[in-house]
């Protein structure tokens, strides 16, 4: 969805009069809803996952919008859900976990438990030796704690690189593409890397990344990678290289310190991606060009 402005009357952090199409939940409502309804939402999402084709590798997707205080992360996940369903037919092979005050009653929250359960459910349905798991996580981040998970009304533990590594090892899923968009997201590379996993990050371990303003549709990395590069690239790795070039240009234009998007990849996972991509047939193409204002996340 696009970025929209809404006007209305507020009282005690609640919208009491305004656009009938928008609901912004209070922290108290979010806590109550999560307590009684979150397990049902998660189970429904997990139950919707279906096996892919038996005669070729398939792509499975886990999307994570980690920070519920800013809607840009939810918007990225919404875009990716539509894009991947169109390009790769992943509607029945994907789970999206989103922290947002706008869709608490529509998607499961992104928590350590829901991420663990989602990956384990995907591992049960997919062919762990032949299929590919694509993870995209977008949020704030830090060198100390990894990916921030936060929501108004709830206190959530962050997703550390070591924790994500342990979950992925336990899942037994062999081929993985892990894409992390957050400040200092390069800290995920060393704990996750192996011969059958590619890790793509929006920033080096010691750098910030940009574009997390609440009025944005994408972070810098999300726009460069998904909107500008993916549909015009040969695969996920090539899209990263295109996106890094775009981001470097944007950061030079804004005179900010480079985020230095980072990648770890191997010949094994790239060969697997080529095998998978060949099984898809021709991909659709699209392109548009815009520039974003700067804000770090």
Backbone as CSV, one residue per row, in Angstrom:
resi,resn,N_x,N_y,N_z,CA_x,CA_y,CA_z,C_x,C_y,C_z
1,UNK,0.842,-1.180,0.000,0.000,0.000,0.000,0.877,1.228,0.000
2,UNK,0.303,2.343,-0.438,1.044,3.575,-0.488,1.065,4.267,0.859
3,UNK,1.811,5.366,0.952,1.887,6.150,2.172,0.782,7.184,2.136
4,UNK,-0.054,7.210,3.183,-1.184,8.123,3.224,-1.176,8.893,4.529
5,UNK,-1.753,10.101,4.483,-1.924,10.898,5.684,-3.394,10.884,6.087
6,UNK,-3.658,10.740,7.381,-5.016,10.732,7.885,-5.148,11.816,8.949
7,UNK,-6.311,12.456,8.986,-6.573,13.452,10.012,-7.738,13.000,10.870
8,UNK,-7.787,13.473,12.100,-8.877,13.099,12.989,-8.607,13.600,14.394
9,UNK,-9.466,13.208,15.316,-9.340,13.597,16.710,-8.790,12.432,17.522
10,UNK,-7.852,12.745,18.385,-7.201,11.726,19.212,-7.482,12.024,20.682
11,UNK,-7.619,10.971,21.482,-7.748,11.108,22.927,-7.074,9.909,23.579
12,UNK,-6.156,10.175,24.501,-5.446,9.093,25.208,-4.817,8.106,24.230
13,UNK,-4.142,8.643,23.197,-3.434,7.845,22.198,-4.359,7.001,21.320
14,UNK,-5.650,7.298,21.281,-6.579,6.554,20.437,-7.267,7.496,19.458
15,UNK,-7.441,7.042,18.227,-8.154,7.803,17.218,-9.648,7.649,17.482
16,UNK,-10.308,8.737,17.909,-11.718,8.631,18.279,-12.641,9.157,17.190
17,UNK,-12.102,9.931,16.258,-12.912,10.429,15.157,-12.005,10.707,13.973
18,UNK,-12.327,10.094,12.817,-11.478,10.305,11.649,-11.874,9.405,10.512
19,UNK,-10.918,9.116,9.632,-11.182,8.297,8.459,-11.683,6.923,8.892
20,UNK,-12.834,6.512,8.349,-13.432,5.237,8.753,-12.620,4.039,8.282
21,UNK,-11.697,4.246,7.328,-10.930,3.136,6.769,-9.643,2.848,7.526
22,UNK,-9.336,3.632,8.537,-8.082,3.414,9.254,-8.375,3.125,10.720
23,UNK,-7.695,2.126,11.237,-7.772,1.801,12.659,-6.349,1.774,13.217
24,UNK,-6.091,2.572,14.224,-4.804,2.556,14.909,-5.062,2.082,16.330
25,UNK,-4.582,0.899,16.668,-4.896,0.292,17.951,-4.037,0.882,19.067
26,UNK,-4.627,1.033,20.220,-3.900,1.527,21.385,-2.992,0.422,21.923
27,UNK,-1.950,0.787,22.705,-1.099,-0.246,23.304,-1.884,-1.245,24.146
28,UNK,-2.904,-0.765,24.866,-3.700,-1.666,25.705,-4.489,-2.659,24.852
29,UNK,-5.071,-2.183,23.760,-5.801,-3.080,22.869,-4.875,-4.119,22.251
30,UNK,-3.673,-3.683,21.902,-2.713,-4.601,21.289,-2.332,-5.702,22.281
31,UNK,-2.071,-5.330,23.527,-1.710,-6.327,24.532,-2.834,-7.336,24.726
32,UNK,-4.054,-6.846,24.815,-5.207,-7.719,25.010,-5.391,-8.654,23.821
33,UNK,-5.285,-8.084,22.623,-5.463,-8.896,21.417,-4.384,-9.972,21.321
34,UNK,-3.163,-9.578,21.560,-2.060,-10.535,21.454,-2.229,-11.668,22.455
35,UNK,-2.699,-11.347,23.651,-2.834,-12.346,24.694,-3.828,-13.436,24.308
36,UNK,-4.924,-13.045,23.674,-6.003,-14.002,23.433,-6.132,-14.477,21.988
37,UNK,-5.549,-13.761,21.043,-5.800,-14.080,19.635,-4.568,-14.421,18.812
38,UNK,-3.384,-14.114,19.340,-2.191,-14.265,18.516,-1.915,-15.712,18.140
39,UNK,-2.124,-16.635,19.055,-1.864,-18.036,18.755,-2.753,-18.531,17.623
40,UNK,-4.009,-18.101,17.616,-4.920,-18.498,16.544,-4.441,-17.967,15.192
41,UNK,-4.057,-16.695,15.153,-3.571,-16.108,13.895,-2.349,-16.853,13.377
42,UNK,-1.426,-17.172,14.272,-0.204,-17.868,13.858,-0.541,-19.262,13.340
43,UNK,-1.391,-19.985,14.041,-1.751,-21.332,13.595,-2.458,-21.313,12.243
44,UNK,-3.310,-20.327,12.023,-3.989,-20.220,10.729,-2.981,-19.963,9.609
45,UNK,-2.002,-19.092,9.864,-0.980,-18.812,8.852,-0.133,-20.045,8.565
46,UNK,0.226,-20.777,9.597,1.042,-21.974,9.411,0.265,-23.063,8.672
47,UNK,-1.025,-23.157,8.939,-1.850,-24.184,8.298,-2.046,-23.925,6.811
48,UNK,-1.848,-22.693,6.374,-2.058,-22.368,4.953,-0.893,-22.794,4.072
49,UNK,0.229,-23.175,4.653,1.397,-23.562,3.866,1.130,-24.897,3.177
50,UNK,1.447,-24.961,1.867,1.216,-26.158,1.074,2.518,-26.625,0.412
51,UNK,2.654,-27.918,0.177,3.849,-28.427,-0.521,3.918,-27.896,-1.944
52,UNK,5.141,-27.819,-2.471,5.341,-27.406,-3.854,5.344,-28.596,-4.797
53,UNK,5.894,-28.387,-5.986,5.956,-29.443,-6.997,6.970,-30.500,-6.588
54,UNK,6.680,-31.747,-6.962,7.572,-32.850,-6.587,8.737,-33.012,-7.549
55,UNK,8.641,-32.423,-8.748,9.630,-32.689,-9.788,10.622,-31.550,-9.993
56,UNK,10.590,-30.541,-9.140,11.527,-29.426,-9.293,11.666,-28.703,-7.960
57,UNK,12.738,-27.927,-7.762,12.877,-27.167,-6.521,11.858,-26.036,-6.451
58,UNK,11.391,-25.735,-5.274,10.445,-24.644,-5.059,11.017,-23.634,-4.075
59,UNK,10.475,-22.428,-4.139,10.871,-21.357,-3.234,9.813,-21.195,-2.150
60,UNK,10.266,-21.154,-0.902,9.412,-20.862,0.245,9.886,-19.548,0.864
61,UNK,8.941,-18.773,1.407,9.268,-17.411,1.837,8.813,-17.165,3.267
62,UNK,9.697,-16.558,4.048,9.353,-16.025,5.361,9.681,-14.540,5.364
63,UNK,8.659,-13.697,5.544,8.856,-12.261,5.635,8.651,-11.792,7.066
64,UNK,9.524,-10.913,7.538,9.477,-10.438,8.923,9.570,-8.915,8.942
65,UNK,8.518,-8.257,9.413,8.560,-6.818,9.681,8.670,-6.663,11.192
66,UNK,9.850,-6.281,11.670,10.146,-6.426,13.081,9.721,-5.299,13.995
67,UNK,9.597,-4.070,13.454,9.402,-2.923,14.346,8.028,-2.314,14.103
68,UNK,7.149,-2.412,15.116,5.769,-2.005,14.951,5.481,-0.538,15.165
69,UNK,6.494,0.256,15.523,6.271,1.674,15.762,6.357,2.507,14.486
70,UNK,6.831,1.907,13.399,6.922,2.600,12.108,6.384,1.675,11.022
71,UNK,5.546,2.228,10.161,4.819,1.404,9.200,5.605,1.077,7.937
72,UNK,6.771,1.671,7.762,7.548,1.401,6.550,7.893,-0.080,6.434
73,UNK,8.139,-0.734,7.546,8.517,-2.153,7.504,7.335,-3.019,7.068
74,UNK,6.130,-2.684,7.546,4.934,-3.393,7.099,4.701,-3.170,5.600
75,UNK,4.912,-1.953,5.137,4.692,-1.665,3.716,5.632,-2.478,2.834
76,UNK,6.876,-2.626,3.269,7.806,-3.450,2.498,7.318,-4.893,2.398
77,UNK,6.883,-5.443,3.527,6.418,-6.827,3.525,5.194,-6.983,2.625
78,UNK,4.273,-6.020,2.665,3.102,-6.085,1.791,3.510,-6.098,0.325
79,UNK,4.475,-5.258,-0.027,4.950,-5.216,-1.416,5.575,-6.545,-1.813
80,UNK,6.404,-7.077,-0.938,7.108,-8.330,-1.252,6.124,-9.488,-1.391
81,UNK,5.119,-9.520,-0.551,4.119,-10.585,-0.658,3.486,-10.584,-2.050
82,UNK,3.090,-9.413,-2.528,2.486,-9.309,-3.854,3.495,-9.634,-4.949
83,UNK,4.693,-9.100,-4.832,5.723,-9.308,-5.847,6.114,-10.773,-5.973
84,UNK,6.361,-11.444,-4.861,6.796,-12.844,-4.900,5.679,-13.772,-5.360
85,UNK,4.459,-13.438,-4.978,3.330,-14.243,-5.456,3.213,-14.145,-6.969
86,UNK,3.435,-12.957,-7.506,3.361,-12.739,-8.957,4.532,-13.371,-9.699
87,UNK,5.727,-13.161,-9.199,6.921,-13.634,-9.906,7.174,-15.118,-9.712
88,UNK,6.958,-15.600,-8.485,7.418,-16.938,-8.130,6.310,-17.870,-7.638
89,UNK,5.061,-17.398,-7.680,3.910,-18.234,-7.309,4.059,-18.798,-5.894
90,UNK,4.367,-17.915,-4.936,4.654,-18.365,-3.574,3.490,-18.158,-2.603
91,UNK,2.304,-17.843,-3.097,1.184,-17.506,-2.213,0.909,-18.594,-1.177
92,UNK,1.029,-19.856,-1.569,0.750,-20.957,-0.647,2.021,-21.524,-0.018
93,UNK,3.142,-20.852,-0.247,4.414,-21.318,0.319,5.125,-20.184,1.050
94,UNK,4.336,-19.335,1.707,4.933,-18.176,2.372,4.220,-17.856,3.677
95,UNK,4.964,-17.280,4.591,4.441,-16.804,5.872,4.996,-15.399,6.098
96,UNK,4.121,-14.490,6.507,4.545,-13.119,6.764,4.177,-12.739,8.200
97,UNK,5.187,-12.381,8.971,5.034,-12.003,10.367,5.268,-10.499,10.479
98,UNK,4.306,-9.778,11.032,4.353,-8.317,10.955,3.982,-7.690,12.295
99,UNK,4.841,-6.826,12.797,4.522,-5.983,13.941,4.044,-4.634,13.430
100,UNK,2.788,-4.312,13.704,2.193,-3.076,13.207,0.925,-2.777,13.986
101,UNK,0.713,-1.520,14.288,-0.525,-1.112,14.944,-1.695,-1.106,13.966
102,UNK,-1.388,-1.263,12.679,-2.442,-1.229,11.666,-3.042,-2.589,11.361
103,UNK,-2.300,-3.686,11.576,-2.849,-4.983,11.193,-2.673,-6.063,12.266
104,UNK,-2.872,-5.664,13.523,-2.736,-6.604,14.626,-3.720,-7.755,14.494
105,UNK,-4.860,-7.528,13.827,-5.879,-8.563,13.692,-5.821,-9.290,12.354
106,UNK,-4.758,-9.036,11.558,-4.668,-9.623,10.229,-3.475,-10.550,10.040
107,UNK,-2.359,-10.266,10.695,-1.154,-11.072,10.527,-0.586,-11.463,11.886
108,UNK,0.100,-12.591,11.955,0.787,-12.942,13.201,1.899,-11.947,13.514
109,UNK,2.129,-11.721,14.788,3.224,-10.859,15.200,4.572,-11.502,14.896
110,UNK,5.581,-10.663,14.734,6.958,-11.134,14.566,7.619,-11.200,15.928
111,UNK,7.761,-12.400,16.462,8.413,-12.627,17.746,9.396,-13.786,17.576
112,UNK,10.241,-13.998,18.567,11.157,-15.133,18.509,10.376,-16.432,18.331
113,UNK,9.290,-16.576,19.082,8.501,-17.809,19.007,7.846,-17.983,17.652
114,UNK,7.244,-16.920,17.119,6.565,-17.058,15.824,7.561,-17.303,14.697
115,UNK,8.745,-16.691,14.776,9.777,-16.935,13.769,10.233,-18.390,13.831
116,UNK,10.466,-18.884,15.036,10.855,-20.289,15.234,9.784,-21.221,14.682
117,UNK,8.527,-21.011,15.061,7.444,-21.874,14.604,7.262,-21.803,13.089
118,UNK,7.413,-20.616,12.527,7.254,-20.463,11.077,8.324,-21.248,10.326
119,UNK,9.571,-21.123,10.750,10.655,-21.841,10.074,10.483,-23.351,10.239
120,UNK,10.082,-23.786,11.404,9.879,-25.217,11.607,8.725,-25.744,10.765
121,UNK,7.651,-24.970,10.649,6.533,-25.389,9.807,6.957,-25.471,8.347
122,UNK,7.701,-24.489,7.876,8.196,-24.525,6.499,9.075,-25.748,6.278
123,UNK,9.892,-26.070,7.273,10.787,-27.224,7.126,10.015,-28.536,7.057
124,UNK,8.843,-28.582,7.691,8.014,-29.786,7.656,7.377,-29.995,6.283
125,UNK,7.045,-28.907,5.618,6.303,-28.990,4.351,7.238,-29.083,3.154
126,UNK,8.329,-28.357,3.179,9.209,-28.301,2.017,10.150,-29.516,1.960
127,UNK,10.720,-29.725,0.795,11.784,-30.714,0.637,13.067,-30.060,1.141
128,UNK,13.537,-30.462,2.296,14.646,-29.768,2.945,15.965,-29.902,2.205
129,UNK,16.070,-30.875,1.325,17.299,-31.065,0.548,17.270,-30.322,-0.785
130,UNK,16.077,-30.118,-1.354,15.986,-29.592,-2.722,15.372,-28.197,-2.818
131,UNK,14.431,-27.859,-1.955,13.774,-26.556,-2.037,14.649,-25.462,-1.428
132,UNK,14.232,-24.217,-1.609,14.995,-23.053,-1.140,14.129,-22.223,-0.214
133,UNK,14.671,-21.819,0.918,13.995,-20.903,1.839,14.560,-19.499,1.648
134,UNK,13.667,-18.550,1.379,14.036,-17.131,1.264,13.475,-16.410,2.481
135,UNK,14.359,-15.804,3.260,13.947,-15.025,4.431,14.263,-13.559,4.181
136,UNK,13.266,-12.699,4.391,13.529,-11.261,4.373,13.061,-10.675,5.695
137,UNK,13.972,-10.046,6.426,13.658,-9.408,7.696,14.021,-7.935,7.621
138,UNK,13.085,-7.073,7.968,13.308,-5.637,7.890,12.905,-4.980,9.207
139,UNK,13.796,-4.156,9.763,13.547,-3.540,11.065,14.694,-2.593,11.384
140,UNK,14.744,-2.145,12.620,15.937,-1.501,13.161,16.910,-2.600,13.582
141,UNK,18.150,-2.206,13.853,19.133,-3.203,14.251,20.306,-2.582,14.980
142,UNK,21.078,-3.440,15.644,22.269,-2.976,16.357,23.327,-4.056,16.335
143,UNK,24.580,-3.655,16.554,25.676,-4.620,16.611,25.509,-5.582,17.783
144,UNK,24.961,-5.090,18.876,24.869,-5.904,20.090,23.721,-6.904,20.046
145,UNK,22.562,-6.500,19.491,21.350,-7.303,19.629,20.789,-7.835,18.319
146,UNK,21.379,-7.492,17.192,20.873,-7.981,15.917,19.634,-7.242,15.467
147,UNK,18.577,-7.968,15.129,17.360,-7.385,14.573,16.385,-7.045,15.688
148,UNK,15.921,-5.794,15.703,14.979,-5.364,16.730,13.581,-5.895,16.436
149,UNK,12.934,-6.432,17.460,11.530,-6.820,17.402,10.807,-5.986,18.452
150,UNK,9.859,-5.176,18.019,9.185,-4.296,18.955,7.765,-4.007,18.536
151,UNK,6.905,-3.743,19.521,5.502,-3.465,19.243,4.926,-2.626,20.372
152,UNK,4.140,-1.640,20.023,3.465,-0.846,21.032,2.622,-1.755,21.924
153,UNK,2.802,-1.635,23.230,2.044,-2.453,24.167,2.689,-3.764,24.530
154,UNK,3.804,-4.109,23.877,4.464,-5.386,24.124,5.971,-5.178,24.235
155,UNK,6.607,-5.936,25.082,8.064,-5.961,25.179,8.546,-7.260,24.551
156,UNK,9.337,-7.162,23.491,9.750,-8.337,22.736,11.270,-8.458,22.716
157,UNK,11.758,-9.678,22.803,13.181,-9.961,22.668,13.597,-9.809,21.208
158,UNK,14.758,-9.222,20.960,15.266,-9.083,19.610,15.764,-10.407,19.045
159,UNK,15.911,-10.447,17.731,16.404,-11.651,17.049,17.906,-11.508,16.833
160,UNK,18.681,-12.193,17.641,20.137,-12.129,17.511,20.611,-13.035,16.384
161,UNK,21.782,-12.771,15.816,22.333,-13.666,14.799,22.484,-15.095,15.298
162,UNK,22.949,-15.275,16.525,23.130,-16.626,17.055,21.799,-17.354,17.197
163,UNK,20.761,-16.633,17.625,19.445,-17.256,17.778,18.901,-17.695,16.420
164,UNK,18.999,-16.832,15.414,18.525,-17.205,14.088,19.321,-18.387,13.548
165,UNK,20.631,-18.390,13.779,21.462,-19.504,13.338,21.008,-20.815,13.959
166,UNK,20.730,-20.813,15.264,20.293,-22.032,15.944,18.960,-22.532,15.391
167,UNK,18.035,-21.609,15.113,16.736,-22.005,14.560,16.919,-22.641,13.188
168,UNK,17.744,-22.024,12.349,17.945,-22.549,10.992,18.648,-23.901,11.013
169,UNK,19.630,-24.052,11.876,20.310,-25.354,11.986,19.322,-26.422,12.438
170,UNK,18.493,-26.100,13.433,17.506,-27.057,13.936,16.489,-27.444,12.875
171,UNK,16.191,-26.522,11.965,15.185,-26.790,10.933,15.642,-27.843,9.931
172,UNK,16.948,-27.952,9.712,17.474,-28.889,8.729,17.315,-28.443,7.292
173,UNK,16.861,-27.217,7.067,16.693,-26.705,5.695,18.073,-26.428,5.110
174,UNK,18.348,-26.989,3.954,19.695,-26.922,3.396,19.965,-25.612,2.660
175,UNK,19.141,-25.263,1.685,19.413,-24.116,0.821,18.627,-22.892,1.290
176,UNK,19.353,-21.816,1.578,18.729,-20.634,2.164,19.301,-19.349,1.579
177,UNK,18.397,-18.375,1.392,18.788,-16.999,1.091,18.248,-16.161,2.234
178,UNK,19.132,-15.552,3.010,18.723,-14.741,4.154,19.071,-13.287,3.858
179,UNK,18.036,-12.442,3.817,18.217,-11.026,3.493,17.766,-10.216,4.703
180,UNK,18.669,-9.401,5.242,18.378,-8.615,6.441,18.556,-7.136,6.116
181,UNK,17.499,-6.358,6.335,17.567,-4.913,6.137,17.439,-4.233,7.489
182,UNK,18.560,-3.745,8.005,18.600,-3.070,9.305,19.973,-2.458,9.482
183,UNK,20.068,-1.469,10.340,21.387,-0.969,10.702,22.229,-2.106,11.269
184,UNK,23.512,-2.135,10.890,24.475,-3.109,11.414,24.109,-4.558,11.068
185,UNK,23.297,-4.754,10.032,22.820,-6.108,9.701,23.937,-7.031,9.243
186,UNK,25.107,-6.501,8.926,26.240,-7.341,8.581,26.666,-8.277,9.694
187,UNK,26.195,-8.015,10.931,26.547,-8.910,12.045,25.951,-10.309,11.850
188,UNK,24.982,-10.447,10.953,24.374,-11.754,10.723,25.221,-12.651,9.818
189,UNK,26.179,-12.110,9.131,26.870,-12.899,8.109,27.670,-14.048,8.707
190,UNK,28.579,-13.759,9.612,29.436,-14.834,10.140,28.664,-15.946,10.851
191,UNK,27.684,-15.638,11.701,26.960,-16.724,12.371,26.113,-17.593,11.437
192,UNK,25.696,-17.059,10.288,24.787,-17.794,9.410,25.475,-18.480,8.236
193,UNK,26.678,-18.087,7.916,27.252,-18.521,6.646,27.640,-19.996,6.659
194,UNK,27.357,-20.645,5.539,27.826,-22.002,5.257,27.742,-22.204,3.748
195,UNK,28.088,-23.358,3.284,28.227,-23.579,1.847,26.914,-23.510,1.087
196,UNK,25.781,-23.672,1.771,24.488,-23.695,1.087,23.586,-22.526,1.496
197,UNK,24.189,-21.478,2.054,23.424,-20.314,2.492,24.069,-19.037,1.977
198,UNK,23.256,-18.153,1.403,23.698,-16.812,1.035,23.092,-15.823,2.017
199,UNK,23.880,-14.877,2.479,23.397,-13.847,3.394,23.623,-12.493,2.753
200,UNK,22.554,-11.712,2.619,22.586,-10.394,2.002,22.115,-9.386,3.041
201,UNK,22.895,-8.346,3.287,22.532,-7.378,4.320,22.567,-5.957,3.781
202,UNK,21.719,-5.116,4.347,21.617,-3.731,3.878,22.779,-2.871,4.335
203,UNK,23.546,-3.366,5.306,24.660,-2.579,5.837,25.741,-3.512,6.360
204,UNK,26.953,-2.992,6.433,28.032,-3.732,7.080,27.781,-3.778,8.579
205,UNK,28.527,-4.604,9.278,28.310,-4.790,10.714,28.473,-3.497,11.504
206,UNK,29.345,-2.605,11.046,29.620,-1.382,11.788,28.984,-0.146,11.167
207,UNK,27.993,-0.339,10.283,27.387,0.795,9.594,25.867,0.836,9.786
208,UNK,25.311,2.029,9.658,23.863,2.191,9.630,23.359,2.097,8.194
209,UNK,22.055,1.892,8.066,21.413,1.979,6.751,20.297,3.005,6.845
210,UNK,19.600,3.270,5.734,18.752,4.455,5.678,17.376,4.160,5.094
211,UNK,16.464,5.118,5.347,15.149,5.069,4.724,14.046,4.529,5.595
212,UNK,14.180,4.580,6.918,13.179,3.958,7.779,12.123,4.940,8.268
213,UNK,11.988,6.108,7.646,10.991,7.074,8.075,9.583,6.511,8.000
214,UNK,8.735,6.921,8.930,7.377,6.380,8.985,6.550,6.779,7.771
215,UNK,6.955,7.822,7.066,6.223,8.253,5.885,6.784,7.661,4.599
216,UNK,7.676,6.680,4.716,8.263,6.049,3.552,7.534,4.759,3.185
217,UNK,7.553,4.416,1.910,7.007,3.139,1.475,8.061,2.041,1.570
218,UNK,9.344,2.414,1.416,10.450,1.464,1.462,11.603,2.055,2.258
219,UNK,12.426,1.202,2.844,13.762,1.601,3.246,14.597,1.746,1.971
220,UNK,15.783,2.346,2.103,16.663,2.435,0.932,16.893,1.055,0.325
221,UNK,17.247,0.108,1.194,17.577,-1.221,0.682,16.356,-1.895,0.074
222,UNK,15.201,-1.787,0.739,13.995,-2.403,0.201,13.630,-1.871,-1.166
223,UNK,13.733,-0.554,-1.328,13.424,0.030,-2.640,14.433,-0.423,-3.695
224,UNK,15.709,-0.346,-3.349,16.750,-0.681,-4.326,16.695,-2.146,-4.722
225,UNK,16.470,-3.019,-3.743,16.529,-4.459,-4.009,15.244,-4.981,-4.632
226,UNK,14.115,-4.729,-4.002,12.875,-5.343,-4.459,12.190,-4.544,-5.570
227,UNK,12.058,-3.233,-5.372,11.333,-2.455,-6.380,12.164,-2.194,-7.634
228,UNK,13.458,-1.890,-7.454,14.260,-1.444,-8.584,15.078,-2.532,-9.265
229,UNK,15.436,-3.597,-8.547,16.426,-4.524,-9.096,15.930,-5.943,-9.338
230,UNK,15.097,-6.457,-8.464,14.822,-7.897,-8.495,14.201,-8.363,-9.809
231,UNK,13.224,-7.631,-10.319,12.525,-8.084,-11.523,13.365,-7.892,-12.786
232,UNK,14.448,-7.136,-12.684,15.313,-6.906,-13.843,16.654,-7.606,-13.705
233,UNK,16.710,-8.604,-12.825,17.978,-9.293,-12.567,17.865,-10.761,-12.920
234,UNK,19.007,-11.443,-12.944,19.012,-12.865,-13.266,18.679,-13.723,-12.055
235,UNK,18.981,-13.231,-10.844,18.671,-13.983,-9.628,18.831,-13.074,-8.413
236,UNK,18.679,-13.641,-7.222,18.748,-12.854,-5.994,20.125,-12.234,-5.774
237,UNK,21.162,-12.923,-6.206,22.522,-12.408,-6.009,22.798,-11.243,-6.948
238,UNK,22.420,-11.392,-8.198,22.583,-10.304,-9.157,21.768,-9.088,-8.737
239,UNK,20.566,-9.301,-8.211,19.737,-8.191,-7.745,20.428,-7.423,-6.623
240,UNK,21.130,-8.148,-5.748,21.850,-7.476,-4.671,22.928,-6.554,-5.236
241,UNK,23.667,-7.033,-6.210,24.739,-6.211,-6.778,24.185,-4.965,-7.454
242,UNK,23.056,-5.104,-8.143,22.404,-3.934,-8.731,21.938,-2.971,-7.638
243,UNK,21.337,-3.520,-6.589,20.813,-2.690,-5.513,21.935,-1.940,-4.790
244,UNK,23.063,-2.605,-4.569,24.178,-1.947,-3.890,24.676,-0.752,-4.692
245,UNK,24.728,-0.899,-5.994,25.151,0.215,-6.841,24.183,1.389,-6.726
246,UNK,22.884,1.103,-6.723,21.885,2.163,-6.573,22.016,2.859,-5.225
247,UNK,22.165,2.077,-4.174,22.267,2.644,-2.834,23.498,3.531,-2.706
248,UNK,24.604,3.094,-3.275,25.819,3.911,-3.245,25.576,5.262,-3.910
249,UNK,24.880,5.246,-5.038,24.561,6.492,-5.741,23.671,7.392,-4.888
250,UNK,22.627,6.830,-4.293,21.711,7.621,-3.468,22.433,8.217,-2.266
251,UNK,23.292,7.442,-1.623,23.999,7.939,-0.445,25.004,9.024,-0.810
252,UNK,25.632,8.891,-1.972,26.535,9.942,-2.426,25.764,11.231,-2.703
253,UNK,24.593,11.112,-3.293,23.766,12.293,-3.567,23.317,12.988,-2.288
254,UNK,23.083,12.208,-1.232,22.635,12.767,0.047,23.798,13.107,0.986
255,UNK,25.016,12.789,0.571,26.216,13.088,1.361,26.147,12.480,2.757
256,UNK,25.789,11.194,2.796,25.764,10.473,4.068,26.814,9.368,4.037
257,UNK,27.203,8.906,5.214,28.171,7.820,5.300,27.600,6.569,4.648
258,UNK,28.395,5.887,3.856,27.919,4.710,3.140,27.524,3.590,4.092
259,UNK,26.393,2.960,3.781,25.939,1.820,4.580,26.734,0.561,4.249
260,UNK,27.273,0.495,3.029,28.077,-0.635,2.581,27.319,-1.962,2.680
261,UNK,26.243,-2.126,1.911,25.544,-3.419,1.875,26.532,-4.554,1.629
262,UNK,26.347,-5.669,2.356,27.335,-6.745,2.351,26.695,-8.074,1.982
263,UNK,27.530,-8.967,1.433,27.005,-10.241,0.957,27.999,-11.364,1.217
264,UNK,27.464,-12.514,1.544,28.233,-13.753,1.561,27.490,-14.744,0.676
265,UNK,28.178,-15.312,-0.287,27.555,-16.274,-1.182,28.575,-17.335,-1.567
266,UNK,28.076,-18.452,-2.091,28.959,-19.538,-2.496,28.541,-20.069,-3.859
267,UNK,29.434,-20.791,-4.482,29.120,-21.403,-5.771,27.973,-22.403,-5.630
268,UNK,27.919,-23.099,-4.504,26.875,-24.108,-4.296,25.483,-23.492,-4.299
269,UNK,25.285,-22.433,-3.527,23.946,-21.835,-3.469,23.617,-21.122,-4.779
270,UNK,24.603,-20.544,-5.435,24.327,-19.883,-6.709,23.956,-20.894,-7.788
271,UNK,24.578,-22.058,-7.781,24.186,-23.115,-8.717,22.760,-23.572,-8.444
272,UNK,22.405,-23.671,-7.175,21.043,-24.061,-6.811,20.036,-23.022,-7.281
273,UNK,20.367,-21.768,-7.138,19.480,-20.705,-7.591,19.289,-20.744,-9.104
274,UNK,20.361,-21.037,-9.827,20.232,-21.142,-11.286,19.320,-22.306,-11.668
275,UNK,19.484,-23.412,-10.984,18.623,-24.574,-11.242,17.156,-24.222,-10.994
276,UNK,16.906,-23.555,-9.886,15.528,-23.157,-9.550,14.981,-22.148,-10.557
277,UNK,15.792,-21.151,-10.909,15.318,-20.099,-11.813,15.000,-20.663,-13.193
278,UNK,15.802,-21.616,-13.666,15.533,-22.228,-14.969,14.200,-22.966,-14.986
279,UNK,13.793,-23.477,-13.840,12.531,-24.215,-13.785,11.314,-23.307,-13.828
280,UNK,11.520,-21.989,-13.657,10.395,-21.058,-13.608,9.919,-20.604,-14.971
281,UNK,10.818,-20.550,-15.954,10.476,-19.957,-17.242,10.731,-18.459,-17.204
282,UNK,10.338,-17.736,-18.267,10.612,-16.293,-18.357,9.951,-15.528,-17.225
283,UNK,10.658,-14.562,-16.668,10.116,-13.711,-15.601,9.624,-12.399,-16.192
284,UNK,8.631,-11.813,-15.544,8.122,-10.523,-15.998,9.106,-9.426,-15.632
285,UNK,9.001,-8.295,-16.307,9.905,-7.170,-16.086,9.099,-5.930,-15.706
286,UNK,9.674,-5.111,-14.870,9.075,-3.813,-14.581,10.177,-2.885,-14.113
287,UNK,9.946,-1.584,-14.210,10.953,-0.641,-13.744,10.288,0.687,-13.439
288,UNK,10.767,1.344,-12.414,10.384,2.717,-12.122,11.524,3.325,-11.335
289,UNK,11.662,4.623,-11.347,12.791,5.276,-10.709,12.320,6.428,-9.827
290,UNK,12.656,6.374,-8.534,12.407,7.475,-7.626,13.561,7.573,-6.648
291,UNK,13.632,8.702,-5.928,14.654,8.866,-4.902,13.985,9.080,-3.557
292,UNK,14.682,8.689,-2.489,14.121,8.774,-1.133,14.895,9.774,-0.294
293,UNK,14.210,10.438,0.657,14.930,11.203,1.671,15.621,10.261,2.637
294,UNK,16.548,10.787,3.417,17.394,9.956,4.264,16.875,9.915,5.700
295,UNK,16.827,8.718,6.275,16.693,8.546,7.723,17.287,7.197,8.078
296,UNK,18.059,7.131,9.146,18.739,5.885,9.504,17.802,4.966,10.242
297,UNK,18.037,3.633,10.135,17.245,2.666,10.893,18.119,1.533,11.392
